[in-house]
Amino acid sequence: MRQVFRKIPVYTGDVSGVCSALFELGGMVVMHDPSGCNSTYNTHDEIRWYDHDSLIFLSGLDEMDAIMGSDDRLIHDIAEAARIYSPEFIAVANSPIPYITGMDFEAVCRAVEQETGIPSFYISTNGMHDYVHGAGLALLRVAERFTAPGRQETEQDPGLSASAEFMKSMKPMKAHRITCNLLGVTPLDFTNPSTLPSLYSKFSEAGADILSCWAMACRPGNEDKCNVEEDDLNSGEDNPLREEVRLNIWEDDQLRNEDSRPVDGNLEAAVNSRHSLLEQISVSSQADVNILLSSVGFPAAEYMYKKYGIPFVAGIPARGVEKLFFEAVRRAVQTGQSQYPFRQRTEITGCRMSAEMGFAETSAEKKEESVYCFIGEPVIMSSLAAQTAALTGSRTYVFGATEGAAAFLGDTDSPLGGEEEIQAALEHLMENGCALKVVADPCYGDVLPEGCGLIRLPHLAFSGRIFLDEIPDLMSMDIAGLGAETRKKSDTTNVIPGKEGLSVKTRKNQDRLY
């Protein structure tokens, strides 16, 4: 049975994705849902709930409300809560029941906004999609309501392509440090509290400023690490990014001017002070480029490209591929074209890769070479696959397991559905005589073929808090360090991340991997 999960869990639902994306933006999220489900959206799927307040409410939907509608009561309750808490905005989402009954949520939001004067919008959820779908819609609604025009919007000449029209309408590039928006940042993908400080540090060393983060701030105790001052650029002489990345992104004299700063007062205030995330987002249309760190931010990135002409770069600056990543950032700013630096990894490995999931013909002595297969969110996994390919020269495959994965996958990658499809794809790879290592959440262990190595990379949106202590900083981890290890089927090494990286455990018979 295709798209059926009997042994492994499914990814976090779209309703939880909405709550996660809007958690820190200062708004009020109302889930039209029966009482008791808030524990799922917040205490189970949301690790910030215990140290950060957020206005997330349930409507307490009961049987009579489901049958009769009770729109007036819902509008009254939302308006009353808004008068008490004065949120920046009101977002209304729904569970499967009101979705099935066909409640007009757009009309409800219009009535709420008319009564309260607070921006209100509907996010269409039904519990049948994953977190990428829900969080992506939430950030898209934020982009539509709160991003003010930055670049000059012009009518397109029908005789020009979109890219040519964009380049024609652009003013000469200002000589200042590149400004970026980080899109798709939620704890569901970036759980380790050191991830954001690492990310800010890499952008600072590369000569780029982060204008806004969609939509997560540094966790308590790490705030100062996410506010990099100009003086920090002159420190850290041992940082490998200094020679390799920073000079590379600014090698064009037209782009480099260390002393110049953005002249817009609102933009400068958003960068240099601790404004709320929503205030940062309000000036994000003035950025030079959007950084799509996960597929969660894709709808907002597409909207801002069409509306303001801001290109995006899909990927994360993982350890070992920072230079490739920031080259793509520079290229996006120069050309106005969005970049997918890690979608095609053939040139990175220097190996010929088949257009199908099988390998090209190899000699007998290379039949046992290590091959890495990455399963999970496609933007992050493609970046880690590129890291592995760059540092080891090994072939890498990415199996996108979330919705909309196909847009970020290369010719040799594939979006996957149910357990049977995952098992068939992995077995096909192993039939070609390779030593297969799968990088995935530990819960995938139950569907791996016998003799297949597993590198545990827990994902909060898949296994929840079961392996919370094992989730690493994705910006500094090194999966490729294991590429030289030769494992036998009987190997049963521990699988806890350490300073040297992640260790591998091999599936033997039907033993569980956690």
C-alpha positions as CSV (number, residue, x, y, z in Angstrom):
1,M,0.0,0.0,0.0
2,R,1.6,3.2,-1.1
3,Q,1.9,6.3,1.1
4,V,1.1,4.1,4.2
5,F,3.2,4.3,7.4
6,R,3.1,1.2,9.6
7,K,6.5,1.3,11.3
8,I,7.5,5.0,11.2
9,P,5.7,8.2,12.2
10,V,4.5,10.9,9.9
11,Y,5.9,14.4,10.0
12,T,4.4,17.1,12.2
13,G,1.0,18.3,10.9
14,D,0.3,21.6,9.1
15,V,-1.6,23.0,12.2
16,S,1.6,22.7,14.3
17,G,3.6,24.2,11.5
18,V,1.4,27.3,11.7
19,C,1.8,27.6,15.4
20,S,5.6,27.2,15.1
21,A,6.0,29.7,12.3
22,L,4.0,32.4,14.1
23,F,5.1,31.6,17.7
24,E,7.4,34.6,18.2
25,L,5.9,37.2,16.0
26,G,3.7,38.9,18.6
27,G,0.4,37.9,17.1
28,M,-2.5,35.7,18.3
29,V,-3.1,32.4,16.8
30,V,-6.6,30.9,17.1
31,M,-7.1,27.2,16.2
32,H,-10.8,26.4,15.6
33,D,-10.5,23.0,17.2
34,P,-11.9,21.0,20.2
35,S,-10.5,21.7,23.6
36,G,-7.4,19.7,24.6
37,C,-5.5,19.8,21.3
38,N,-3.3,22.7,22.4
39,S,-0.9,20.3,24.1
40,T,-0.2,18.8,20.7
41,Y,0.5,22.1,18.9
42,N,2.6,23.5,21.8
43,T,3.9,21.2,24.5
44,H,4.7,18.3,22.1
45,D,5.7,20.1,18.9
46,E,6.9,23.3,20.4
47,I,10.1,23.3,22.5
48,R,9.8,27.1,23.2
49,W,6.6,26.8,25.1
50,Y,8.2,26.5,28.6
51,D,10.5,29.5,28.3
52,H,8.6,31.9,25.9
53,D,5.0,33.1,26.1
54,S,2.9,33.1,23.0
55,L,-0.8,33.8,22.4
56,I,-2.1,30.5,21.0
57,F,-5.7,29.7,21.7
58,L,-8.2,27.0,20.9
59,S,-11.9,27.8,20.2
60,G,-13.2,24.8,22.2
61,L,-15.2,23.5,19.2
62,D,-18.0,21.1,20.3
63,E,-20.5,19.0,18.5
64,M,-23.2,21.7,18.3
65,D,-20.7,24.2,17.0
66,A,-19.6,21.7,14.3
67,I,-23.2,21.1,13.2
68,M,-24.6,24.6,13.6
69,G,-21.5,26.7,12.8
70,S,-21.6,29.2,15.7
71,D,-19.7,31.8,13.7
72,D,-20.9,34.6,15.9
73,R,-19.6,33.0,19.1
74,L,-16.2,32.4,17.5
75,I,-16.0,36.0,16.3
76,H,-17.0,37.3,19.7
77,D,-14.5,35.2,21.6
78,I,-11.6,36.2,19.3
79,A,-12.5,39.9,19.6
80,E,-12.7,39.6,23.4
81,A,-9.3,38.0,23.6
82,A,-7.8,40.6,21.3
83,R,-9.1,43.4,23.5
84,I,-7.4,41.8,26.5
85,Y,-4.0,41.0,24.9
86,S,-3.7,43.6,22.1
87,P,-1.8,41.3,19.6
88,E,0.0,42.6,16.5
89,F,-2.2,40.4,14.3
90,I,-4.8,37.6,14.5
91,A,-4.3,34.4,12.6
92,V,-7.1,31.8,12.4
93,A,-6.5,28.2,11.4
94,N,-8.6,25.1,11.6
95,S,-8.7,21.4,12.3
96,P,-10.2,18.8,9.9
97,I,-13.8,19.1,11.3
98,P,-14.6,22.8,10.4
99,Y,-12.7,22.2,7.1
100,I,-15.1,19.4,6.3
101,T,-18.2,21.3,7.2
102,G,-17.0,24.2,5.0
103,M,-16.9,27.1,7.5
104,D,-16.2,30.4,5.8
105,F,-13.0,31.5,7.7
106,E,-12.2,34.3,5.3
107,A,-15.5,35.9,6.2
108,V,-14.8,35.3,9.9
109,C,-11.4,37.0,9.6
110,R,-12.9,40.0,7.8
111,A,-15.5,40.4,10.6
112,V,-12.8,40.1,13.3
113,E,-10.6,42.7,11.6
114,Q,-13.6,45.1,11.2
115,E,-14.5,44.7,14.9
116,T,-11.0,44.9,16.4
117,G,-9.0,47.0,13.9
118,I,-6.3,44.4,14.1
119,P,-4.9,42.8,11.0
120,S,-6.6,39.3,10.7
121,F,-6.1,36.6,8.2
122,Y,-6.9,32.9,7.6
123,I,-4.4,30.1,7.1
124,S,-6.0,27.1,5.4
125,T,-5.1,24.0,7.3
126,N,-6.9,20.7,7.6
127,G,-4.5,18.3,9.5
128,M,-3.9,16.3,6.3
129,H,-0.6,18.1,5.3
130,D,2.8,18.2,7.0
131,Y,4.4,21.1,8.8
132,V,6.1,22.5,5.7
133,H,2.8,23.2,4.1
134,G,1.3,24.8,7.2
135,A,4.3,26.9,8.2
136,G,4.9,27.9,4.6
137,L,1.3,29.2,4.3
138,A,1.7,31.1,7.6
139,L,4.9,32.9,6.5
140,L,3.3,33.7,3.1
141,R,0.4,35.4,4.9
142,V,2.9,37.4,7.0
143,A,4.7,38.4,3.8
144,E,1.5,39.5,2.2
145,R,0.3,41.6,5.1
146,F,3.5,43.0,6.7
147,T,6.2,43.5,4.1
148,A,6.3,47.1,3.0
149,P,7.4,48.0,-0.6
150,G,11.2,48.3,-0.7
151,R,12.3,48.0,-4.3
152,Q,10.6,50.0,-7.0
153,E,7.8,48.1,-8.5
154,T,7.3,48.6,-12.3
155,E,5.0,47.2,-14.9
156,Q,6.7,44.5,-16.9
157,D,7.5,45.0,-20.6
158,P,5.9,42.0,-22.4
159,G,8.8,42.0,-24.8
160,L,11.3,41.1,-22.0
161,S,11.8,38.0,-19.9
162,A,11.2,38.3,-16.2
163,S,14.9,38.3,-15.4
164,A,15.7,40.9,-18.2
165,E,12.9,43.1,-17.0
166,F,14.2,42.8,-13.4
167,M,17.7,43.8,-14.4
168,K,16.4,46.7,-16.5
169,S,14.4,48.1,-13.6
170,M,17.0,47.7,-11.0
171,K,18.8,50.8,-9.8
172,P,22.6,50.7,-9.8
173,M,23.6,48.4,-6.9
174,K,24.4,50.3,-3.7
175,A,27.9,49.9,-2.3
176,H,27.1,48.5,1.1
177,R,27.3,45.2,2.8
178,I,24.9,42.6,1.4
179,T,21.7,42.4,3.5
180,C,19.8,39.1,3.8
181,N,16.6,37.7,5.1
182,L,16.6,34.2,6.7
183,L,13.5,32.4,5.7
184,G,12.1,29.1,7.0
185,V,13.7,29.2,10.5
186,T,11.7,27.3,13.1
187,P,12.7,24.8,15.9
188,L,11.0,22.1,13.9
189,D,14.0,22.1,11.6
190,F,16.6,24.1,13.6
191,T,16.3,22.8,17.1
192,N,19.7,23.1,18.7
193,P,20.0,26.5,20.4
194,S,23.5,27.0,19.0
195,T,22.4,26.8,15.4
196,L,21.3,30.5,15.1
197,P,24.5,31.9,16.7
198,S,26.5,29.8,14.3
199,L,24.5,31.0,11.4
200,Y,24.8,34.7,12.3
201,S,28.6,34.3,12.8
202,K,29.1,32.7,9.4
203,F,27.1,35.5,7.7
204,S,29.1,38.1,9.6
205,E,32.4,36.6,8.6
206,A,31.2,36.5,5.0
207,G,30.5,40.2,4.9
208,A,26.7,40.1,5.0
209,D,24.1,41.5,7.4
210,I,21.0,39.6,8.5
211,L,18.1,42.0,8.2
212,S,15.3,39.7,9.4
213,C,14.8,36.2,10.6
214,W,11.6,34.3,9.6
215,A,10.7,33.5,12.3
216,M,12.8,32.6,15.3
217,A,15.1,34.6,17.6
218,C,18.0,33.2,19.5
219,R,17.2,31.1,22.5
220,P,17.7,32.5,26.1
221,G,21.4,32.8,26.9
222,N,22.4,33.1,23.2
223,E,21.0,36.5,22.3
224,D,24.3,38.3,22.3
225,K,25.7,35.8,19.9
226,C,23.1,36.8,17.3
227,N,23.9,40.5,17.5
228,V,27.3,40.6,15.8
229,E,28.9,44.1,15.9
230,E,31.2,45.5,13.2
231,D,34.2,45.1,15.5
232,D,33.6,41.4,15.5
233,L,34.6,41.3,11.8
234,N,38.2,42.1,12.7
235,S,38.6,39.3,15.2
236,G,38.9,35.6,14.9
237,E,42.0,35.4,12.7
238,D,41.8,31.6,12.9
239,N,38.4,31.4,11.4
240,P,38.6,29.6,8.1
241,L,35.8,31.6,6.6
242,R,37.9,34.8,6.6
243,E,40.2,33.9,3.7
244,E,37.9,31.4,2.0
245,V,34.5,33.1,2.1
246,R,34.6,36.8,3.0
247,L,37.0,37.8,0.4
248,N,35.3,35.7,-2.2
249,I,31.9,37.3,-1.7
250,W,33.4,40.7,-2.0
251,E,36.0,40.1,-4.8
252,D,34.1,42.4,-7.1
253,D,35.2,46.0,-6.2
254,Q,31.8,47.3,-7.3
255,L,30.2,45.4,-4.4
256,R,32.8,46.0,-1.7
257,N,32.7,49.1,0.5
258,E,33.4,48.2,4.2
259,D,32.7,51.8,5.4
260,S,29.3,52.1,3.7
261,R,26.1,51.3,5.6
262,P,22.5,51.3,4.5
263,V,21.2,54.8,4.7
264,D,17.5,54.0,5.3
265,G,16.8,54.8,9.0
266,N,14.2,52.1,9.5
267,L,16.4,49.4,7.9
268,E,19.4,50.5,10.1
269,A,17.3,50.5,13.2
270,A,16.0,47.0,12.5
271,V,19.5,45.7,12.0
272,N,21.3,47.4,15.0
273,S,18.7,47.1,17.7
274,R,16.6,44.3,19.2
275,H,13.4,45.1,17.5
276,S,10.7,42.4,17.4
277,L,10.8,39.9,14.6
278,L,7.7,41.4,13.1
279,E,9.3,44.8,12.9
280,Q,12.3,43.3,11.2
281,I,10.0,41.6,8.7
282,S,8.3,44.9,8.0
283,V,11.5,46.2,6.3
284,S,12.6,42.9,4.9
285,S,11.7,43.9,1.3
286,Q,14.8,46.2,1.3
287,A,17.1,43.2,1.5
288,D,19.4,42.2,-1.3
289,V,18.7,38.5,-1.1
290,N,16.6,35.9,0.7
291,I,18.3,32.9,2.3
292,L,15.9,29.9,2.1
293,L,17.2,27.7,4.9
294,S,14.4,25.2,4.7
295,S,11.5,24.6,2.3
296,V,9.2,26.2,5.0
297,G,10.1,29.6,3.6
298,F,9.6,28.8,-0.1
299,P,6.1,30.3,-0.5
300,A,7.3,33.6,1.1
301,A,10.5,33.6,-1.0
302,E,8.5,33.1,-4.2
303,Y,6.1,35.9,-3.2
304,M,9.0,38.4,-2.5
305,Y,10.7,37.5,-5.7
306,K,7.6,38.2,-7.8
307,K,6.6,41.3,-5.7
308,Y,9.9,42.9,-5.0
309,G,12.4,41.2,-7.3
310,I,14.4,39.7,-4.4
311,P,16.2,36.5,-5.4
312,F,16.7,33.7,-3.0
313,V,19.4,31.1,-2.3
314,A,18.2,27.6,-1.2
315,G,20.6,25.9,1.2
316,I,22.4,26.2,4.5
317,P,26.1,27.2,4.9
318,A,27.1,23.8,6.3
319,R,30.6,23.2,7.4
320,G,32.9,22.6,4.5
321,V,30.7,24.2,1.8
322,E,30.5,27.8,3.0
323,K,32.5,29.0,0.0
324,L,30.1,27.4,-2.5
325,F,27.1,28.8,-0.5
326,F,28.4,32.4,-0.4
327,E,29.4,32.2,-4.0
328,A,25.8,31.5,-4.7
329,V,24.7,34.4,-2.5
330,R,27.0,36.8,-4.4
331,R,25.8,35.4,-7.7
332,A,22.1,35.9,-6.7
333,V,22.8,39.6,-5.8
334,Q,24.7,40.2,-9.0
335,T,22.2,38.5,-11.4
336,G,18.9,38.8,-9.6
337,Q,18.4,35.1,-10.2
338,S,17.5,32.6,-7.5
339,Q,20.2,30.0,-6.8
340,Y,20.1,26.3,-5.8
341,P,23.8,25.7,-5.1
342,F,23.4,22.1,-3.8
343,R,20.6,20.7,-6.0
344,Q,23.1,19.3,-8.5
345,R,26.1,17.8,-6.8
346,T,27.8,16.0,-9.7
347,E,30.5,18.7,-10.1
348,I,31.1,18.7,-6.3
349,T,31.9,15.0,-6.2
350,G,33.7,14.9,-9.5
351,C,31.9,11.7,-10.4
352,R,29.4,10.9,-13.1
353,M,26.0,10.1,-11.6
354,S,23.2,8.3,-13.3
355,A,20.0,10.2,-14.1
356,E,18.2,7.4,-12.4
357,M,18.6,6.1,-8.9
358,G,21.1,3.5,-10.0
359,F,24.8,4.2,-10.5
360,A,26.8,4.6,-13.7
361,E,28.9,1.7,-14.6
362,T,31.8,1.3,-12.2
363,S,34.9,-0.9,-12.1
364,A,35.0,-4.0,-9.8
365,E,37.3,-2.4,-7.3
366,K,34.9,0.5,-6.8
367,K,31.8,-1.7,-6.2
368,E,32.2,-1.3,-2.4
369,E,32.6,2.5,-2.3
370,S,30.6,4.3,0.4
371,V,27.4,6.0,-0.8
372,Y,25.4,8.3,1.3
373,C,21.6,8.6,1.2
374,F,20.0,11.5,3.0
375,I,16.3,11.3,4.0
376,G,14.3,14.3,5.3
377,E,13.7,18.0,4.6
378,P,15.2,18.6,1.1
379,V,16.9,22.0,1.5
380,I,18.8,20.9,4.7
381,M,19.6,17.4,3.5
382,S,20.8,18.6,0.1
383,S,23.2,21.0,1.8
384,L,24.5,18.2,4.1
385,A,24.8,15.9,1.1
386,A,26.9,18.6,-0.7
387,Q,29.1,18.7,2.4
388,T,29.7,15.0,2.3
389,A,30.3,15.0,-1.4
390,A,32.8,17.9,-1.1
391,L,34.8,16.4,1.8
392,T,34.8,12.8,0.7
393,G,34.1,12.6,-3.0
394,S,31.4,10.1,-2.2
395,R,28.2,9.8,-4.2
396,T,25.2,11.2,-2.4
397,Y,21.5,10.9,-2.9
398,V,18.7,12.9,-1.3
399,F,15.2,11.5,-0.7
400,G,12.9,14.4,0.0
401,A,10.3,13.3,2.6
402,T,8.3,16.5,3.1
403,E,5.8,18.2,0.8
404,G,7.0,20.2,-2.1
405,A,10.4,18.4,-2.0
406,A,10.7,18.0,-5.7
407,A,11.6,21.7,-6.3
408,F,14.8,21.3,-4.3
409,L,16.0,17.9,-5.6
410,G,18.5,17.2,-8.3
411,D,18.4,14.7,-11.2
412,T,19.6,11.8,-9.0
413,D,17.4,12.6,-6.0
414,S,13.8,11.7,-5.5
415,P,10.7,12.7,-3.4
416,L,9.4,9.7,-1.5
417,G,6.0,8.7,-0.3
418,G,5.3,5.7,2.0
419,E,7.5,3.1,3.6
420,E,7.4,0.7,0.7
421,E,8.8,3.3,-1.6
422,I,11.6,4.2,0.8
423,Q,12.6,0.5,1.2
424,A,12.5,-0.1,-2.5
425,A,14.7,2.9,-3.3
426,L,17.3,1.9,-0.7
427,E,17.3,-1.7,-1.8
428,H,17.8,-0.6,-5.4
429,L,20.9,1.4,-4.3
430,M,22.3,-1.6,-2.4
431,E,21.9,-3.9,-5.3
432,N,24.5,-2.0,-7.1
433,G,27.2,-3.2,-4.7
434,C,27.7,-0.1,-2.7
435,A,28.2,0.3,1.0
436,L,25.2,2.4,1.8
437,K,25.0,4.8,4.7
438,V,21.7,6.5,5.4
439,V,21.6,9.8,7.1
440,A,18.1,10.2,8.7
441,D,16.1,10.4,11.9
442,P,16.6,7.3,14.0
443,C,12.9,6.4,13.5
444,Y,13.7,5.5,9.9
445,G,15.8,2.6,11.2
446,D,12.8,0.2,11.1
447,V,12.5,0.5,7.3
448,L,16.2,0.2,6.4
449,P,17.3,-2.9,4.5
450,E,19.5,-5.3,6.3
451,G,23.2,-4.4,6.3
452,C,22.4,-0.7,5.6
453,G,24.3,1.8,7.8
454,L,22.5,4.4,9.7
455,I,23.9,7.8,10.7
456,R,21.4,9.2,13.2
457,L,20.3,12.7,12.6
458,P,17.2,13.3,14.8
459,H,14.5,15.7,13.4
460,L,12.1,17.3,15.9
461,A,9.4,17.4,13.2
462,F,9.6,13.7,12.7
463,S,10.4,11.9,16.0
464,G,9.5,14.7,18.4
465,R,11.5,15.0,21.7
466,I,12.5,11.3,21.8
467,F,16.1,12.2,20.6
468,L,16.1,15.8,21.6
469,D,19.5,15.7,23.3
470,E,21.1,14.2,20.2
471,I,20.0,17.0,17.7
472,P,23.2,18.7,16.6
473,D,24.1,22.2,15.4
474,L,23.5,21.8,11.7
475,M,25.9,24.6,10.8
476,S,29.0,23.0,12.5
477,M,28.4,19.3,12.4
478,D,30.5,17.1,10.1
479,I,28.8,14.0,8.7
480,A,31.5,13.6,6.1
481,G,34.1,12.7,8.8
482,L,32.6,9.2,8.8
483,G,33.1,8.6,5.1
484,A,36.4,6.9,5.5
485,E,35.2,4.3,8.0
486,T,34.6,0.8,6.8
487,R,31.8,-1.0,8.6
488,K,30.8,-4.7,8.5
489,K,27.2,-5.9,8.9
490,S,28.0,-7.0,12.5
491,D,29.2,-3.6,13.6
492,T,27.0,-2.1,16.4
493,T,28.7,1.1,17.4
494,N,27.1,3.7,19.5
495,V,25.2,6.4,17.8
496,I,25.5,9.5,20.0
497,P,26.9,12.7,18.5
498,G,30.2,13.7,19.9
499,K,33.0,16.1,19.1
500,E,34.3,14.0,16.3
501,G,30.8,13.9,14.6
502,L,28.2,11.2,14.5
503,S,28.9,7.5,14.7
504,V,27.2,4.8,12.6
505,K,25.1,1.8,13.6
506,T,24.4,-1.0,11.1
507,R,21.0,-2.6,10.9
508,K,21.3,-6.4,11.7
509,N,18.4,-8.7,11.3
510,Q,15.3,-7.0,12.8
511,D,16.9,-5.2,15.8
512,R,15.5,-1.8,16.6
513,L,18.0,1.1,16.2
514,Y,17.0,3.1,19.3
